[in-house]
């Protein structure tokens, strides 16, 4: 049972992490990933908040 649950959890994660691109799309994707990170005040504020369960 545990093996099945672990395998299914792995499949869910792989479905969310696997990307398939043609050459042009891959280059565009890599360009976005390589771009400098922009400041995001809303994200910074969210990360500074204490989690409700803490």
N, CA, C and O of each residue as an XYZ file, in Angstrom:
216
protein
N       0.829     -1.194      0.000
C       0.000      0.000      0.000
C       0.871      1.256      0.000
O       0.645      2.176     -0.785
N       1.865      1.285      0.884
C       2.743      2.455      0.979
C       3.491      2.677     -0.338
O       3.660      3.814     -0.780
N       3.933      1.589     -0.954
C       4.642      1.697     -2.233
C       3.752      2.327     -3.302
O       4.210      3.162     -4.082
N       2.510      1.937     -3.336
C       1.567      2.483     -4.312
C       1.334      3.963     -4.078
O       1.316      4.752     -5.023
N       1.157      4.340     -2.827
C       0.934      5.751     -2.483
C       2.147      6.579     -2.878
O       2.000      7.654     -3.459
N       3.348      6.089     -2.568
C       4.575      6.812     -2.917
C       4.727      6.951     -4.428
O       5.113      8.011     -4.920
N       4.430      5.899     -5.154
C       4.535      5.941     -6.616
C       3.549      6.954     -7.195
O       3.901      7.712     -8.099
N       2.331      6.972     -6.687
C       1.332      7.917     -7.189
C       1.710      9.359     -6.839
O       1.509     10.267     -7.645
N       2.252      9.567     -5.649
C       2.711     10.909     -5.264
C       3.833     11.363     -6.196
O       3.869     12.520     -6.615
N       4.730     10.462     -6.511
C       5.822     10.767     -7.441
C       5.268     11.130     -8.811
O       5.751     12.070     -9.442
N       4.272     10.405     -9.273
C       3.659     10.710    -10.570
C       3.026     12.092    -10.584
O       3.125     12.807    -11.581
N       2.386     12.471     -9.506
C       1.771     13.803     -9.417
C       2.852     14.866     -9.513
O       2.698     15.847    -10.241
N       3.947     14.678     -8.780
C       5.038     15.656     -8.811
C       5.695     15.711    -10.187
O       6.012     16.796    -10.673
N       5.899     14.582    -10.807
C       6.500     14.571    -12.141
C       5.606     15.259    -13.159
O       6.103     15.916    -14.074
N       4.307     15.118    -13.015
C       3.385     15.789    -13.924
C       3.511     17.303    -13.810
O       3.248     18.019    -14.776
N       3.907     17.792    -12.650
C       4.012     19.225    -12.427
C       5.394     19.765    -12.766
O       5.569     20.982    -12.823
N       6.372     18.912    -12.992
C       7.757     19.349    -13.170
C       8.314     19.082    -14.563
O       9.398     19.575    -14.876
N       7.642     18.345    -15.391
C       8.178     17.962    -16.688
C       7.646     18.889    -17.771
O       6.435     19.048    -17.925
N       8.554     19.495    -18.516
C       8.187     20.380    -19.609
C       8.792     19.834    -20.896
O       9.923     19.348    -20.891
N       8.069     19.909    -21.968
C       8.565     19.485    -23.272
C       8.449     20.664    -24.236
O       7.359     21.196    -24.451
N       9.584     21.067    -24.815
C       9.611     22.224    -25.708
C      10.270     21.860    -27.022
O      11.103     20.956    -27.088
N       9.887     22.576    -28.069
C      10.681     22.502    -29.297
C      11.864     23.464    -29.104
O      11.930     24.152    -28.085
N      12.781     23.520    -30.047
C      13.991     24.326    -29.898
C      13.734     25.801    -29.663
O      14.364     26.409    -28.798
N      12.821     26.383    -30.418
C      12.522     27.809    -30.295
C      11.896     28.125    -28.945
O      12.303     29.074    -28.274
N      10.924     27.344    -28.555
C      10.262     27.566    -27.270
C      11.221     27.343    -26.108
O      11.158     28.058    -25.108
N      12.102     26.363    -26.229
C      13.084     26.101    -25.175
C      14.002     27.305    -24.993
O      14.279     27.711    -23.865
N      14.469     27.870    -26.088
C      15.341     29.045    -25.989
C      14.622     30.216    -25.340
O      15.214     30.930    -24.531
N      13.365     30.424    -25.679
C      12.578     31.503    -25.068
C      12.386     31.242    -23.571
O      12.479     32.168    -22.765
N      12.123     30.003    -23.204
C      11.952     29.632    -21.802
C      13.240     29.877    -21.021
O      13.203     30.424    -19.918
N      14.370     29.478    -21.584
C      15.656     29.680    -20.922
C      15.980     31.168    -20.762
O      16.568     31.575    -19.760
N      15.600     31.963    -21.741
C      15.818     33.408    -21.659
C      15.041     34.003    -20.480
O      15.551     34.867    -19.766
N      13.813     33.539    -20.285
C      13.003     34.004    -19.151
C      13.641     33.577    -17.836
O      13.711     34.369    -16.896
N      14.106     32.333    -17.760
C      14.734     31.850    -16.523
C      16.036     32.580    -16.209
O      16.371     32.783    -15.042
N      16.765     32.970    -17.243
C      18.051     33.638    -17.054
C      17.916     35.133    -16.789
O      18.888     35.780    -16.396
N      16.735     35.686    -16.998
C      16.524     37.126    -16.803
C      16.676     37.483    -15.322
O      16.355     36.676    -14.449
N      17.164     38.686    -15.046
C      17.283     39.109    -13.649
C      15.923     39.121    -12.952
O      14.892     39.386    -13.569
N      15.947     38.833    -11.683
C      14.723     38.804    -10.890
C      14.287     40.238    -10.585
O      15.100     41.073    -10.191
N      13.009     40.507    -10.770
C      12.452     41.830    -10.461
C      11.967     41.835     -9.024
O      11.540     40.808     -8.497
N      12.035     42.997     -8.398
C      11.498     43.132     -7.045
C      10.002     42.874     -7.059
O       9.300     43.286     -7.982
N       9.520     42.190     -6.033
C       8.109     41.888     -5.923
C       7.682     42.170     -4.482
O       7.708     41.270     -3.643
N       7.288     43.421     -4.189
C       6.933     43.784     -2.814
C       5.811     42.929     -2.228
O       5.832     42.622     -1.036
N       4.841     42.543     -3.038
C       3.731     41.727     -2.531
C       4.232     40.350     -2.092
O       3.796     39.835     -1.062
N       5.128     39.760     -2.851
C       5.681     38.464     -2.482
C       6.545     38.583     -1.229
O       6.493     37.724     -0.348
N       7.332     39.641     -1.155
C       8.167     39.875      0.031
C       7.289     39.998      1.280
O       7.600     39.414      2.318
N       6.194     40.757      1.179
C       5.266     40.934      2.310
C       4.650     39.586      2.708
O       4.546     39.275      3.895
N       4.247     38.795      1.719
C       3.656     37.489      1.985
C       4.648     36.576      2.713
O       4.274     35.889      3.664
N       5.892     36.566      2.277
C       6.890     35.692      2.882
C       7.265     36.127      4.297
O       7.744     35.309      5.082
N       7.058     37.384      4.632
C       7.360     37.881      5.974
C       6.238     37.594      6.965
O       6.443     37.647      8.178
N       5.036     37.287      6.437
C       3.894     36.990      7.325
C       4.086     35.668      8.027
O       4.669     34.734      7.476
N       3.600     35.598      9.227
C       3.633     34.347      9.982
C       2.524     33.438      9.460
O       1.405     33.887      9.213
N       2.847     32.152      9.294
C       1.855     31.186      8.823
C       0.738     31.037      9.850
O       1.001     31.121     11.050
N      -0.503     30.816      9.412
C      -1.629     30.707     10.335
C      -1.468     29.581     11.348
O      -2.022     29.672     12.444
N      -0.732     28.526     11.022
C      -0.594     27.394     11.921
C       0.566     27.574     12.904
O       0.773     26.732     13.778
N       1.311     28.653     12.767
C       2.421     28.887     13.702
C       1.967     29.692     14.897
O       2.768     29.984     15.786
